């Protein structure tokens, strides 16, 4: 029986806990909350957020610091969003990589075709609704909010999985369909982040350093030992490298790649992704976030297991430093993000999924109905983690960003809509 790694459910609880604490704190004592999140740890010229952006985020309290002639500042918000979240995206990237390249990978073959087409609908629909309503609100509003078009494209993997189990039961094929869609959706969101939301002018030479780190560590510690072991059934060199060096060479390459991304203009949270293909991995996939992976001893799965607790802590802190928005921040961007998620997601997933299944003849998993696509679309409308992340990148600190974040937080209400839709459409839960 296919079971999902408990980590997925655990981190959703910690993420929500951090968000709740942030909401209460930011509305009860906003000055202390923002001073905590934006506290200047290190003023310098190379790392951190731009001084002007930090000044806007902290407000008048920033005038109490002797800044001097520096351009950047490292804050808790920066450490979590730009560096800590690199570990979270590495775990998501690992699942995408295995689903694409390994035998039985979830994103390979005809079985993945309908979910992938539905994923496209789940991104096109929200963008169309967001920008369409923004155009209708007038040119001034459109100019202010248009940069946030990617916010409602995201799907929160963990929260969607938890709600999917509540609606369909753990054994229903719609749950695996939803997981596949969510991981592909977030892969698309990461691609959008890299292409459309650079943090500065892109410097390709730094990206070459990241690529070089990945290639060198792959050749020296993965390909070469296996090459030298040809004809040796004991695989002594590969075994020595795996047992003695373990994950350390890849961690060093990851740090080099992460540093390169901080200087490249591409968001640093994506900095570990180029190294993932270089790490030795299992021969076949067991499913997205499959519980069986914890029994594997390849370096990639061992690294994932080792990151479990750090990422759980980071996701709690991510909720804490990103969800602290005053309720008074609700404005047009809130409703644009919410409409993109709650209307655009289910419509796009249903239309594209139905076209793939019935017009293109790709079909649906056995035991799954066409109407289940509507419910999957509502569950996928829970943007939360990645939606909050993109909102932080898309807008400068201020009212528009806070309003957009509120829309991402309100998207959790789609869970209630999904539960109601499950009842209306008479979903038969399949546990086991």
C-alpha positions as a Markdown table, in Angstrom:
| # | Residue | x | y | z |
|---|---|---|---|---|
| 1 | Unk | 0.0 | 0.0 | 0.0 |
| 2 | Unk | 1.4 | 3.4 | -1.0 |
| 3 | Unk | 1.8 | 5.7 | 2.0 |
| 4 | Unk | 3.0 | 9.2 | 2.1 |
| 5 | Unk | 5.9 | 10.2 | 4.4 |
| 6 | Unk | 4.5 | 11.5 | 7.7 |
| 7 | Unk | 6.8 | 14.6 | 7.4 |
| 8 | Unk | 4.3 | 16.1 | 4.9 |
| 9 | Unk | 1.5 | 16.1 | 7.5 |
| 10 | Unk | 3.8 | 17.2 | 10.3 |
| 11 | Unk | 5.2 | 20.3 | 8.6 |
| 12 | Unk | 1.7 | 21.4 | 7.6 |
| 13 | Unk | 0.8 | 21.6 | 11.4 |
| 14 | Unk | 4.0 | 23.5 | 12.2 |
| 15 | Unk | 3.5 | 25.9 | 9.3 |
| 16 | Unk | -0.1 | 26.7 | 10.4 |
| 17 | Unk | 1.1 | 27.1 | 14.0 |
| 18 | Unk | 3.7 | 29.6 | 12.9 |
| 19 | Unk | 1.2 | 31.5 | 10.8 |
| 20 | Unk | -1.4 | 31.7 | 13.7 |
| 21 | Unk | 1.3 | 33.0 | 16.1 |
| 22 | Unk | 2.3 | 35.6 | 13.5 |
| 23 | Unk | -1.3 | 36.8 | 12.9 |
| 24 | Unk | -2.0 | 37.1 | 16.6 |
| 25 | Unk | 1.3 | 38.8 | 17.3 |
| 26 | Unk | 1.1 | 41.2 | 14.4 |
| 27 | Unk | -2.4 | 42.4 | 15.2 |
| 28 | Unk | -1.8 | 42.6 | 19.0 |
| 29 | Unk | 1.5 | 44.4 | 18.9 |
| 30 | Unk | 2.6 | 45.2 | 15.3 |
| 31 | Unk | 5.7 | 47.2 | 16.3 |
| 32 | Unk | 7.3 | 44.4 | 18.3 |
| 33 | Unk | 6.4 | 41.8 | 15.6 |
| 34 | Unk | 8.0 | 43.8 | 12.7 |
| 35 | Unk | 11.0 | 44.7 | 14.8 |
| 36 | Unk | 11.5 | 40.9 | 15.5 |
| 37 | Unk | 11.2 | 39.9 | 11.9 |
| 38 | Unk | 13.3 | 42.8 | 10.4 |
| 39 | Unk | 15.8 | 43.1 | 13.2 |
| 40 | Unk | 19.2 | 44.0 | 11.6 |
| 41 | Unk | 21.7 | 41.2 | 12.3 |
| 42 | Unk | 24.4 | 42.4 | 10.0 |
| 43 | Unk | 24.8 | 45.5 | 7.8 |
| 44 | Unk | 27.1 | 44.9 | 4.9 |
| 45 | Unk | 27.5 | 45.4 | 1.1 |
| 46 | Unk | 27.1 | 41.8 | -0.2 |
| 47 | Unk | 24.4 | 39.8 | 1.6 |
| 48 | Unk | 20.8 | 40.4 | 2.6 |
| 49 | Unk | 18.0 | 42.7 | 1.6 |
| 50 | Unk | 18.4 | 46.1 | 0.0 |
| 51 | Unk | 18.7 | 48.8 | 2.7 |
| 52 | Unk | 15.8 | 50.8 | 1.1 |
| 53 | Unk | 13.5 | 47.8 | 1.1 |
| 54 | Unk | 14.5 | 47.1 | 4.7 |
| 55 | Unk | 13.8 | 50.7 | 5.7 |
| 56 | Unk | 10.3 | 50.5 | 4.2 |
| 57 | Unk | 9.6 | 47.2 | 6.0 |
| 58 | Unk | 10.7 | 48.4 | 9.5 |
| 59 | Unk | 9.4 | 51.9 | 9.2 |
| 60 | Unk | 10.3 | 54.7 | 11.5 |
| 61 | Unk | 12.1 | 52.2 | 13.8 |
| 62 | Unk | 14.9 | 51.9 | 11.2 |
| 63 | Unk | 16.0 | 55.5 | 12.0 |
| 64 | Unk | 17.2 | 54.4 | 15.4 |
| 65 | Unk | 20.1 | 52.4 | 13.8 |
| 66 | Unk | 23.3 | 53.8 | 12.7 |
| 67 | Unk | 23.5 | 52.3 | 9.2 |
| 68 | Unk | 26.4 | 54.0 | 7.7 |
| 69 | Unk | 27.3 | 53.7 | 4.0 |
| 70 | Unk | 26.1 | 50.1 | 3.3 |
| 71 | Unk | 23.8 | 48.6 | 0.8 |
| 72 | Unk | 22.4 | 45.5 | 2.4 |
| 73 | Unk | 21.3 | 44.1 | 5.7 |
| 74 | Unk | 20.8 | 40.5 | 6.9 |
| 75 | Unk | 17.6 | 40.0 | 8.9 |
| 76 | Unk | 15.7 | 37.0 | 10.3 |
| 77 | Unk | 13.2 | 37.4 | 7.4 |
| 78 | Unk | 16.1 | 37.1 | 4.9 |
| 79 | Unk | 17.7 | 34.1 | 6.7 |
| 80 | Unk | 14.4 | 32.2 | 6.5 |
| 81 | Unk | 13.1 | 33.2 | 3.1 |
| 82 | Unk | 16.2 | 33.4 | 1.1 |
| 83 | Unk | 18.5 | 30.8 | 2.7 |
| 84 | Unk | 16.4 | 28.5 | 5.0 |
| 85 | Unk | 13.7 | 27.9 | 2.4 |
| 86 | Unk | 16.4 | 26.6 | 0.1 |
| 87 | Unk | 16.2 | 23.4 | 2.1 |
| 88 | Unk | 12.5 | 23.1 | 1.7 |
| 89 | Unk | 12.7 | 23.7 | -2.0 |
| 90 | Unk | 15.5 | 21.1 | -2.2 |
| 91 | Unk | 13.2 | 18.5 | -0.8 |
| 92 | Unk | 10.5 | 19.4 | -3.2 |
| 93 | Unk | 13.0 | 19.5 | -6.0 |
| 94 | Unk | 14.3 | 16.0 | -5.1 |
| 95 | Unk | 10.7 | 14.6 | -5.5 |
| 96 | Unk | 10.4 | 16.3 | -8.9 |
| 97 | Unk | 13.8 | 15.0 | -10.0 |
| 98 | Unk | 13.0 | 11.4 | -9.0 |
| 99 | Unk | 9.5 | 11.6 | -10.5 |
| 100 | Unk | 11.0 | 12.7 | -13.8 |
| 101 | Unk | 14.1 | 10.4 | -14.2 |
| 102 | Unk | 13.6 | 7.2 | -12.2 |
| 103 | Unk | 11.9 | 4.0 | -13.2 |
| 104 | Unk | 8.2 | 4.2 | -12.3 |
| 105 | Unk | 8.6 | 8.0 | -11.8 |
| 106 | Unk | 5.2 | 9.6 | -11.2 |
| 107 | Unk | 5.8 | 12.3 | -13.9 |
| 108 | Unk | 6.7 | 9.7 | -16.5 |
| 109 | Unk | 4.5 | 7.9 | -19.0 |
| 110 | Unk | 0.9 | 8.1 | -19.9 |
| 111 | Unk | -0.3 | 7.9 | -16.3 |
| 112 | Unk | 1.1 | 11.4 | -15.6 |
| 113 | Unk | -0.3 | 13.0 | -18.8 |
| 114 | Unk | -3.8 | 13.9 | -17.4 |
| 115 | Unk | -2.5 | 15.3 | -14.1 |
| 116 | Unk | 0.2 | 17.4 | -16.0 |
| 117 | Unk | -2.4 | 18.8 | -18.4 |
| 118 | Unk | -4.6 | 19.6 | -15.4 |
| 119 | Unk | -1.6 | 21.3 | -13.7 |
| 120 | Unk | -1.3 | 23.6 | -16.7 |
| 121 | Unk | -5.0 | 24.5 | -16.3 |
| 122 | Unk | -4.3 | 25.0 | -12.6 |
| 123 | Unk | -1.8 | 27.7 | -13.5 |
| 124 | Unk | -3.4 | 29.3 | -16.5 |
| 125 | Unk | -6.8 | 29.6 | -14.8 |
| 126 | Unk | -5.6 | 31.6 | -11.8 |
| 127 | Unk | -3.4 | 33.9 | -13.9 |
| 128 | Unk | -6.4 | 34.6 | -16.2 |
| 129 | Unk | -8.7 | 35.4 | -13.3 |
| 130 | Unk | -6.2 | 37.5 | -11.4 |
| 131 | Unk | -5.2 | 39.6 | -14.4 |
| 132 | Unk | -8.7 | 39.7 | -15.8 |
| 133 | Unk | -10.2 | 41.2 | -12.7 |
| 134 | Unk | -7.2 | 43.5 | -12.2 |
| 135 | Unk | -7.9 | 44.9 | -15.7 |
| 136 | Unk | -11.5 | 45.5 | -14.8 |
| 137 | Unk | -10.5 | 47.5 | -11.7 |
| 138 | Unk | -8.8 | 50.1 | -13.8 |
| 139 | Unk | -5.3 | 51.0 | -15.0 |
| 140 | Unk | -4.1 | 52.4 | -11.6 |
| 141 | Unk | -5.0 | 49.2 | -9.8 |
| 142 | Unk | -3.6 | 47.0 | -12.6 |
| 143 | Unk | -0.3 | 48.8 | -12.5 |
| 144 | Unk | -0.1 | 48.3 | -8.7 |
| 145 | Unk | -1.0 | 44.6 | -8.6 |
| 146 | Unk | 0.0 | 43.2 | -12.0 |
| 147 | Unk | 3.4 | 41.9 | -10.7 |
| 148 | Unk | 1.6 | 39.5 | -8.4 |
| 149 | Unk | 0.1 | 37.4 | -11.2 |
| 150 | Unk | 2.1 | 34.3 | -10.2 |
| 151 | Unk | 0.9 | 34.3 | -6.5 |
| 152 | Unk | -2.3 | 32.2 | -7.1 |
| 153 | Unk | -0.5 | 29.7 | -9.3 |
| 154 | Unk | 0.9 | 27.9 | -6.3 |
| 155 | Unk | -0.5 | 24.8 | -4.4 |
| 156 | Unk | 0.5 | 24.0 | -0.9 |
| 157 | Unk | 1.7 | 20.3 | -1.1 |
| 158 | Unk | 1.3 | 19.4 | 2.6 |
| 159 | Unk | -2.0 | 21.1 | 3.3 |
| 160 | Unk | -3.5 | 19.9 | 0.1 |
| 161 | Unk | -2.5 | 16.3 | 0.9 |
| 162 | Unk | -4.0 | 16.6 | 4.4 |
| 163 | Unk | -7.3 | 17.9 | 3.1 |
| 164 | Unk | -7.3 | 15.4 | 0.2 |
| 165 | Unk | -7.1 | 12.6 | 2.7 |
| 166 | Unk | -10.0 | 14.1 | 4.7 |
| 167 | Unk | -12.2 | 14.3 | 1.6 |
| 168 | Unk | -11.2 | 11.2 | -0.4 |
| 169 | Unk | -9.6 | 8.9 | 2.2 |
| 170 | Unk | -5.9 | 7.8 | 2.0 |
| 171 | Unk | -6.6 | 5.0 | -0.5 |
| 172 | Unk | -8.5 | 7.0 | -3.2 |
| 173 | Unk | -6.7 | 7.4 | -6.5 |
| 174 | Unk | -7.7 | 11.1 | -6.4 |
| 175 | Unk | -5.2 | 11.6 | -3.6 |
| 176 | Unk | -2.2 | 10.5 | -5.7 |
| 177 | Unk | -3.6 | 12.5 | -8.6 |
| 178 | Unk | -3.6 | 15.6 | -6.3 |
| 179 | Unk | -0.1 | 14.9 | -5.0 |
| 180 | Unk | 1.3 | 14.6 | -8.5 |
| 181 | Unk | -0.5 | 17.8 | -9.5 |
| 182 | Unk | 0.7 | 19.7 | -6.5 |
| 183 | Unk | 4.4 | 18.8 | -6.9 |
| 184 | Unk | 4.2 | 19.6 | -10.7 |
| 185 | Unk | 2.4 | 22.8 | -9.8 |
| 186 | Unk | 5.1 | 23.9 | -7.4 |
| 187 | Unk | 7.8 | 22.9 | -9.9 |
| 188 | Unk | 6.1 | 25.3 | -12.3 |
| 189 | Unk | 6.0 | 28.0 | -9.6 |
| 190 | Unk | 9.8 | 27.6 | -9.0 |
| 191 | Unk | 10.4 | 28.0 | -12.7 |
| 192 | Unk | 8.3 | 31.1 | -12.8 |
| 193 | Unk | 10.2 | 32.4 | -9.8 |
| 194 | Unk | 13.5 | 31.9 | -11.5 |
| 195 | Unk | 12.5 | 33.4 | -14.8 |
| 196 | Unk | 10.2 | 36.3 | -13.9 |
| 197 | Unk | 11.3 | 37.3 | -10.4 |
| 198 | Unk | 15.0 | 38.0 | -10.3 |
| 199 | Unk | 16.2 | 39.7 | -7.1 |
| 200 | Unk | 18.7 | 41.8 | -9.1 |
| 201 | Unk | 20.2 | 42.1 | -12.5 |
| 202 | Unk | 21.1 | 38.5 | -13.6 |
| 203 | Unk | 24.8 | 37.7 | -13.6 |
| 204 | Unk | 25.2 | 34.5 | -15.6 |
| 205 | Unk | 28.8 | 34.0 | -14.5 |
| 206 | Unk | 27.6 | 33.1 | -11.0 |
| 207 | Unk | 25.2 | 30.6 | -12.4 |
| 208 | Unk | 28.1 | 29.0 | -14.2 |
| 209 | Unk | 29.8 | 28.6 | -10.8 |
| 210 | Unk | 26.7 | 26.8 | -9.5 |
| 211 | Unk | 26.7 | 24.5 | -12.5 |
| 212 | Unk | 30.4 | 23.9 | -12.2 |
| 213 | Unk | 30.0 | 22.9 | -8.5 |
| 214 | Unk | 27.3 | 20.4 | -9.5 |
| 215 | Unk | 29.3 | 18.9 | -12.4 |
| 216 | Unk | 32.5 | 18.6 | -10.3 |
| 217 | Unk | 30.9 | 16.9 | -7.4 |
| 218 | Unk | 29.0 | 14.5 | -9.7 |
| 219 | Unk | 32.2 | 13.5 | -11.7 |
| 220 | Unk | 34.5 | 13.1 | -8.7 |
| 221 | Unk | 32.2 | 11.5 | -6.1 |
| 222 | Unk | 29.5 | 9.8 | -8.2 |
| 223 | Unk | 30.4 | 9.0 | -11.8 |
| 224 | Unk | 34.2 | 8.3 | -11.3 |
| 225 | Unk | 33.9 | 5.8 | -8.5 |
| 226 | Unk | 31.3 | 3.9 | -10.4 |
| 227 | Unk | 33.4 | 4.0 | -13.5 |
| 228 | Unk | 36.4 | 2.6 | -11.6 |
| 229 | Unk | 34.2 | -0.1 | -10.2 |
| 230 | Unk | 33.5 | -1.6 | -13.6 |
| 231 | Unk | 34.0 | -5.4 | -13.4 |
| 232 | Unk | 34.3 | -5.2 | -9.6 |
| 233 | Unk | 31.2 | -6.9 | -8.1 |
| 234 | Unk | 32.1 | -5.7 | -4.6 |
| 235 | Unk | 32.0 | -2.1 | -5.9 |
| 236 | Unk | 34.7 | -1.2 | -3.4 |
| 237 | Unk | 35.4 | 2.4 | -4.5 |
| 238 | Unk | 31.7 | 3.4 | -4.6 |
| 239 | Unk | 31.1 | 1.8 | -1.3 |
| 240 | Unk | 34.1 | 3.6 | 0.3 |
| 241 | Unk | 33.0 | 6.9 | -1.0 |
| 242 | Unk | 29.4 | 6.3 | 0.2 |
| 243 | Unk | 30.4 | 5.2 | 3.7 |
| 244 | Unk | 33.4 | 7.4 | 4.3 |
| 245 | Unk | 32.4 | 10.6 | 2.6 |
| 246 | Unk | 28.7 | 10.2 | 2.7 |
| 247 | Unk | 26.8 | 13.5 | 1.9 |
| 248 | Unk | 29.6 | 15.9 | 2.8 |
| 249 | Unk | 30.9 | 16.6 | -0.8 |
| 250 | Unk | 27.3 | 17.4 | -1.9 |
| 251 | Unk | 26.7 | 19.6 | 1.1 |
| 252 | Unk | 29.9 | 21.6 | 0.2 |
| 253 | Unk | 28.7 | 21.8 | -3.5 |
| 254 | Unk | 25.3 | 22.9 | -2.2 |
| 255 | Unk | 26.9 | 25.8 | -0.2 |
| 256 | Unk | 28.9 | 26.9 | -3.2 |
| 257 | Unk | 25.8 | 26.8 | -5.4 |
| 258 | Unk | 23.8 | 28.7 | -2.8 |
| 259 | Unk | 26.5 | 31.4 | -2.5 |
| 260 | Unk | 26.5 | 31.6 | -6.3 |
| 261 | Unk | 22.8 | 32.2 | -6.4 |
| 262 | Unk | 23.0 | 35.0 | -3.8 |
| 263 | Unk | 25.3 | 36.8 | -6.2 |
| 264 | Unk | 23.5 | 35.8 | -9.5 |
| 265 | Unk | 20.3 | 37.8 | -9.2 |
| 266 | Unk | 18.2 | 34.6 | -9.2 |
| 267 | Unk | 16.4 | 34.0 | -5.9 |
| 268 | Unk | 18.8 | 32.2 | -3.5 |
| 269 | Unk | 16.0 | 29.9 | -2.3 |
| 270 | Unk | 16.5 | 28.0 | -5.6 |
| 271 | Unk | 20.2 | 27.7 | -5.0 |
| 272 | Unk | 20.4 | 24.0 | -4.0 |
| 273 | Unk | 18.4 | 22.7 | -7.0 |
| 274 | Unk | 21.3 | 22.4 | -9.5 |
| 275 | Unk | 23.1 | 20.0 | -7.1 |
| 276 | Unk | 20.3 | 17.5 | -6.7 |
| 277 | Unk | 20.9 | 15.7 | -10.0 |
| 278 | Unk | 24.5 | 15.1 | -9.0 |
| 279 | Unk | 23.6 | 13.2 | -5.8 |
| 280 | Unk | 23.5 | 9.3 | -6.0 |
| 281 | Unk | 19.9 | 8.2 | -5.8 |
| 282 | Unk | 17.7 | 5.1 | -5.8 |
| 283 | Unk | 17.2 | 3.1 | -9.0 |
| 284 | Unk | 13.4 | 3.5 | -9.1 |
| 285 | Unk | 10.8 | 5.8 | -7.6 |
| 286 | Unk | 8.4 | 4.7 | -5.0 |
| 287 | Unk | 6.0 | 7.6 | -5.4 |
| 288 | Unk | 5.9 | 11.3 | -4.4 |
| 289 | Unk | 6.9 | 11.6 | -0.7 |
| 290 | Unk | 6.6 | 7.8 | -0.4 |
| 291 | Unk | 7.0 | 6.5 | 3.2 |
| 292 | Unk | 9.0 | 3.6 | 1.8 |
| 293 | Unk | 11.8 | 6.0 | 1.0 |
| 294 | Unk | 12.9 | 6.2 | 4.6 |
| 295 | Unk | 14.1 | 2.6 | 4.3 |
| 296 | Unk | 16.4 | 3.4 | 1.4 |
| 297 | Unk | 20.2 | 4.0 | 1.9 |
| 298 | Unk | 21.2 | 6.0 | -1.2 |
| 299 | Unk | 22.8 | 9.4 | -0.4 |
| 300 | Unk | 19.9 | 11.4 | -1.8 |
| 301 | Unk | 17.2 | 9.8 | 0.4 |
| 302 | Unk | 19.5 | 9.9 | 3.4 |
| 303 | Unk | 20.0 | 13.6 | 2.9 |
| 304 | Unk | 16.2 | 14.1 | 2.7 |
| 305 | Unk | 15.7 | 12.2 | 5.9 |
| 306 | Unk | 18.4 | 14.2 | 7.6 |
| 307 | Unk | 16.8 | 17.5 | 6.6 |
| 308 | Unk | 13.4 | 16.5 | 8.1 |
| 309 | Unk | 13.8 | 18.2 | 11.5 |
| 310 | Unk | 15.6 | 21.3 | 10.2 |
| 311 | Unk | 13.0 | 21.9 | 7.5 |
| 312 | Unk | 10.2 | 21.5 | 10.0 |
| 313 | Unk | 11.7 | 24.2 | 12.1 |
| 314 | Unk | 12.3 | 26.4 | 9.1 |
| 315 | Unk | 8.6 | 26.0 | 8.0 |
| 316 | Unk | 7.4 | 27.0 | 11.5 |
| 317 | Unk | 9.6 | 30.1 | 11.3 |
| 318 | Unk | 8.5 | 30.7 | 7.7 |
| 319 | Unk | 4.9 | 31.0 | 8.8 |
| 320 | Unk | 6.0 | 33.2 | 11.7 |
| 321 | Unk | 8.0 | 35.7 | 9.7 |
| 322 | Unk | 5.6 | 35.8 | 6.7 |
| 323 | Unk | 2.1 | 35.6 | 7.9 |
| 324 | Unk | 2.2 | 38.5 | 10.3 |
| 325 | Unk | -0.3 | 40.7 | 8.5 |
| 326 | Unk | -2.7 | 43.2 | 10.1 |
| 327 | Unk | -6.3 | 42.4 | 9.3 |
| 328 | Unk | -6.7 | 46.0 | 8.2 |
| 329 | Unk | -4.5 | 45.2 | 5.2 |
| 330 | Unk | -7.4 | 43.5 | 3.4 |
| 331 | Unk | -7.7 | 45.3 | 0.0 |
| 332 | Unk | -8.1 | 44.6 | -3.7 |
| 333 | Unk | -5.0 | 42.4 | -4.0 |
| 334 | Unk | -6.5 | 40.1 | -1.3 |
| 335 | Unk | -9.5 | 39.4 | -3.4 |
| 336 | Unk | -7.5 | 39.1 | -6.6 |
| 337 | Unk | -5.3 | 36.4 | -5.1 |
| 338 | Unk | -8.3 | 34.7 | -3.5 |
| 339 | Unk | -10.3 | 34.8 | -6.7 |
| 340 | Unk | -7.4 | 33.4 | -8.7 |
| 341 | Unk | -7.0 | 30.5 | -6.3 |
| 342 | Unk | -10.6 | 29.7 | -5.4 |
| 343 | Unk | -12.1 | 30.4 | -8.8 |
| 344 | Unk | -9.3 | 30.1 | -11.3 |
| 345 | Unk | -7.7 | 26.9 | -9.9 |
| 346 | Unk | -10.8 | 24.6 | -9.8 |
| 347 | Unk | -12.1 | 25.9 | -13.2 |
| 348 | Unk | -8.7 | 25.5 | -14.9 |
| 349 | Unk | -8.0 | 22.1 | -13.4 |
| 350 | Unk | -11.5 | 20.8 | -14.3 |
| 351 | Unk | -11.5 | 22.2 | -17.9 |
| 352 | Unk | -8.0 | 21.1 | -18.8 |
| 353 | Unk | -8.3 | 17.8 | -16.9 |
| 354 | Unk | -11.6 | 16.9 | -18.6 |
| 355 | Unk | -10.1 | 17.8 | -22.0 |
| 356 | Unk | -7.1 | 15.6 | -21.4 |
| 357 | Unk | -9.2 | 12.7 | -20.1 |
| 358 | Unk | -12.0 | 12.7 | -22.6 |
| 359 | Unk | -11.1 | 14.8 | -25.6 |
| 360 | Unk | -7.4 | 13.8 | -25.9 |
| 361 | Unk | -8.3 | 10.3 | -24.7 |
| 362 | Unk | -5.7 | 10.2 | -21.9 |
| 363 | Unk | -8.2 | 9.0 | -19.3 |
| 364 | Unk | -8.4 | 9.3 | -15.5 |
| 365 | Unk | -7.0 | 6.8 | -12.9 |
| 366 | Unk | -9.3 | 3.9 | -12.3 |
| 367 | Unk | -11.8 | 4.7 | -9.6 |
| 368 | Unk | -11.7 | 8.4 | -10.2 |
| 369 | Unk | -14.7 | 10.4 | -11.6 |
| 370 | Unk | -14.6 | 13.5 | -13.8 |
| 371 | Unk | -16.4 | 15.4 | -11.1 |
| 372 | Unk | -13.6 | 14.7 | -8.7 |
| 373 | Unk | -11.5 | 17.1 | -10.7 |
| 374 | Unk | -13.7 | 20.0 | -9.3 |
| 375 | Unk | -12.9 | 18.8 | -5.7 |
| 376 | Unk | -9.2 | 18.4 | -6.5 |
| 377 | Unk | -9.3 | 21.9 | -8.0 |
| 378 | Unk | -10.7 | 23.3 | -4.7 |
| 379 | Unk | -8.2 | 21.5 | -2.6 |
| 380 | Unk | -5.4 | 22.7 | -4.9 |
| 381 | Unk | -6.6 | 26.3 | -4.3 |
| 382 | Unk | -4.9 | 26.2 | -0.9 |
| 383 | Unk | -1.9 | 28.3 | -1.9 |
| 384 | Unk | -0.4 | 29.1 | 1.5 |
| 385 | Unk | 3.3 | 28.3 | 1.6 |
| 386 | Unk | 4.5 | 29.0 | -1.9 |
| 387 | Unk | 1.8 | 31.7 | -2.4 |
| 388 | Unk | 3.1 | 33.6 | 0.7 |
| 389 | Unk | 6.7 | 33.1 | -0.6 |
| 390 | Unk | 5.9 | 34.5 | -4.1 |
| 391 | Unk | 4.0 | 37.4 | -2.6 |
| 392 | Unk | 7.1 | 38.3 | -0.6 |
| 393 | Unk | 9.1 | 38.3 | -3.8 |
| 394 | Unk | 6.6 | 39.9 | -6.1 |
| 395 | Unk | 6.0 | 43.1 | -4.1 |
| 396 | Unk | 8.1 | 45.5 | -2.0 |
| 397 | Unk | 7.2 | 45.8 | 1.7 |
| 398 | Unk | 4.0 | 47.8 | 2.1 |
| 399 | Unk | 0.2 | 47.7 | 1.7 |
| 400 | Unk | 0.1 | 45.8 | -1.6 |
| 401 | Unk | 2.3 | 43.0 | -0.3 |
| 402 | Unk | 0.4 | 42.7 | 3.0 |
| 403 | Unk | -3.0 | 42.6 | 1.1 |
| 404 | Unk | -1.7 | 39.9 | -1.3 |
| 405 | Unk | -0.4 | 37.8 | 1.7 |
| 406 | Unk | -3.8 | 38.0 | 3.3 |
| 407 | Unk | -5.3 | 36.5 | 0.1 |
| 408 | Unk | -2.8 | 33.6 | 0.4 |
| 409 | Unk | -3.8 | 33.1 | 4.0 |
| 410 | Unk | -7.5 | 33.2 | 3.3 |
| 411 | Unk | -7.0 | 30.5 | 0.6 |
| 412 | Unk | -7.1 | 28.0 | 3.5 |
| 413 | Unk | -10.8 | 28.5 | 3.3 |
| 414 | Unk | -10.8 | 26.5 | 0.1 |
| 415 | Unk | -10.5 | 23.5 | 2.4 |
| 416 | Unk | -14.0 | 24.0 | 3.8 |
| 417 | Unk | -15.3 | 24.4 | 0.2 |
| 418 | Unk | -13.6 | 21.1 | -0.7 |
| 419 | Unk | -15.2 | 19.3 | 2.2 |
| 420 | Unk | -18.6 | 20.6 | 1.3 |
| 421 | Unk | -18.1 | 19.7 | -2.4 |
| 422 | Unk | -17.1 | 16.2 | -1.3 |
| 423 | Unk | -20.5 | 15.8 | 0.4 |
| 424 | Unk | -22.5 | 17.3 | -2.5 |
| 425 | Unk | -20.8 | 15.1 | -5.1 |
| 426 | Unk | -21.1 | 12.0 | -2.9 |
| 427 | Unk | -17.4 | 11.1 | -2.7 |
| 428 | Unk | -16.9 | 7.6 | -1.4 |
| 429 | Unk | -13.9 | 7.7 | 0.9 |
| 430 | Unk | -11.4 | 4.9 | 0.4 |
| 431 | Unk | -9.3 | 4.4 | 3.4 |
| 432 | Unk | -6.4 | 1.9 | 3.8 |
